Amino acid sequence: MAGKRYLQQIIRNLREYYKCPSCSTHYHLDDIKFLGQIDVYCFVQLTCHACSLPVVATVSVEEEKPVTRKRTAKSDLKRTENTKFTKLGPITASEIAGFHAFLQSHSGGFGSTR
């Protein structure tokens, strides 16, 4: 979990450097909601107090540290799956935004319809 100092820095940076993409209003402290953290990524929702546009942001909180040795993450992927996903590259912010929009408009389950 990111330390209190890192969360405070994230919020300070979001308020200072980012504006609502719809109306260009700066975010207030109450506009920023911490959603959670996975590894070195924090997920926050910014909801504009002026126009109510919700934005989900992914923020890296990893400290810069000298690299001493490469660590390999454990994975349950098969070799072919790992190769496939490595070629696709990291998930982009626009893919996350698109998925968020899909979830907002989707109703029902995700099971197979066969």
N, C-alpha and C positions, 0 to 999 in steps of 0.2 A: 504494500500500500504506500502510496506517495506520502511523504511526511507533510506535516502542517505547513512548513515553510514553502514546499513546492506548490501546494494547493493555493496558498496565498499569492504566490508569484503568477500562477496560471490565471487566477481571477484578475489580478492587477493588469496583466498583459491583455487579457480579453477586453477589459473595460477601456484600456488606454488605446489599443491599436485596432480594434475591430468595431465595425459599424454594421447595423442591420443592412442586409443586401437589398431590401425592398425600399426603405425610406431614409437610409444613411444616418439614423439616429444612433448615438453611442449607447452602449448597454449600461444599465445601472446594476448595482450589486444584487438587487432582488430579481433581476432578469436572468441570472445565471444559476443553473441547478446542476449539481454534481450527480451524475448517473451511476458511476462506478469506474472500476479500473481493472484492466487485464494486462498483466506483465507491466510494461513501461508506458502503457497508454491509458489516459484518463478520458472518459466520455462525459461531455457536458451538454446540456440543452440550454440554448440562449433563446429567450422569448422576448421579443421587442415590446417595451412598454408603450410605444407609440402606435404600432400597427398590429401587434400580436403575432407576427410571423415567427414560428418556431424554427430554430436551426439546431441541428445536432453536430457537434464538433468532436474530433478526436485529437487529443493533444499528447505529445510525447513528454514524459517527465523523467527520462533517463538522465542521470548525471553523466557528465563527461569524465571518464576515468581512463587512465592509461591501460592500454591493452596488454595483458600479460600472456594470455593464451586464449585460443579460440574455444568457446564452449559450444557443444552441439546439443541442440534441444532434442528431447525425447519426443518421439512421434509414433502414432499407431498407424500411419499411412504405409501402404505398400510402396515398393520402389517405383512402380509405374505411376501411382497416384502422386507421389512426391515429385517426380519428374514433370508430370502434367501441371501441377499447381505452381511449381517453381517457374516454369515457362510463362505462366499467366502473369506473374509478378505480383506485387503488393496490391491490396484492395485500395482503390482510390476514394477520395472524398466524395466524388460525384456518384460512385457506385453505392456508397453508404447512404447518401442523400436520396438516391433513387429507391433503394430498398426501404428506407424510412417512409417515403411517400407511398410505396406499394403497401406497406403494413398499415398505414393510416387509412387507406381506401379499401383494404381487403376485409371481407367478413366471411366467416366460415373457417373450416379446418384446412389443413395442408396435406391430408391423406391422399392416397392414390384413388382415382375414380374409375379404375379398370373393372 
